[in-house]
């Protein structure tokens, strides 16, 4: 029997496959499309996703193919310089197309031993107390212990489960396309700069091989957003918004997306779970969608592996919903707010101007940047040290860096006292005795996803938390 079936081979599903394989879980990824998509919907990684890649030893691969941009101007298009001393070792946005992110995660998943089946659509599922049966479009079936739906906003898995997806339908729609142009770059830049002052969502952005990416607001919401716009429709909207169509031609692809905002009522039904866009969908403001899905997978992977491995403490897998559902709800709220602030109506414009003034205060600017980049996320682990529930930034140690110690996806006790022990949990938790001038705590217990589960200096306190996150001690 397969341990875990992942339905959906996008960045969320692939990241989850990588995480599961770090723990030896037999995972099969089912992807409906026979070939990797050429559509570039997401354009980069925010700080927390960059940290995730660093924690798993993947960052150099991404840096080699991406471009670093300074943080700033992340909320509703308001451009402000970044605050001083942002709490991260990676104070930048990494510009990298979603297609490249998908390719790099595919390569890593396959390296680790995940099985990727393309052109393989899930059309039905059933579950019992022992496992899940997935029915495929070719009439065959697969049996697994667990199944995770990472199959997008129109998730088949979510619909088959009957999980509610409340929220608001799209009220605004945008057209997205990549195509060649018949004018020089200077013309494109001049028009884009002029329109930027009106806060109209607009391209163009150079992509590759002379191709430009355009995003323009549609005149109205289409009856079926799955039907792509025609080139004629696209050029007409360009002329209406920009005063010219730039001679666009030879489109690589054309598509449309809206500002529908929905959140799944539950992330788990028995042995089936949801992650990424299958669990939440929202407007693209702030570029948070792909990042939110990758971080879902990072939270879920080790917990699901613990269930498969038989050492998960009670409630660990349910904590995936408890921790990640509120994070998604917060993202939905901030994208709703940004959508309103980008309205050309006088009221939203007045609020936009006021917020721009407020963002001149460093604390306000820092708060919004930490929200968009997800480095401000704190899970509720109860009362305690300010680090509890948060992820620490990468800090320097006498013998290297903190994130270098996390490549294997295990728990970590960073012990600056040299007096503590993880005896009984050494198969799940690495004990590193080292010191850091940047970390002002005697010792910290980190979960595999990098969030701090305990801070202290006494063995008794540590022993109260190891079973909570890592199950019973080995016999």
Secondary structure, DSSP 8 states (H G I E B T S, - for coil): -EEEEEE--SHHHHHHHHHHHTTT--EEEEESSSS--------EE-HHHHHHHHHTT-HHHHHHHSEEEE----BTTB-----TT-SSS--EEEE--HHHHHHHHHHHHHHTT-EEEES--EEEEEE-SS-EEEEETTS-EEEEEEEEE---TT-HHHHHHT--EEEE--SSEEEEEEEE-SS-HHHHHHHHHHHHTTT-----EE-STT-EEEEEE-SS--S-TTS---HHHHHHHHHHHHS--TT-EEEEEEEEEE--EEEES-SEETTEEE-GGGTEE---TTS-HHHHHHHHHHHHHHHHHHHHHT---TTTTTHHHHHHHHHHHHHHHHHHHHHHHT--SHHHHHHHHHHHHHTTSHHHHHHHHHHHHTTT------SS-TTTTSB----EETTEETGGGGTT--EEEEESSS----TT-TTTEEEEE---TT--SSEEEE-TTSBEEEE-S-HHHHHHHHHHHH-S---
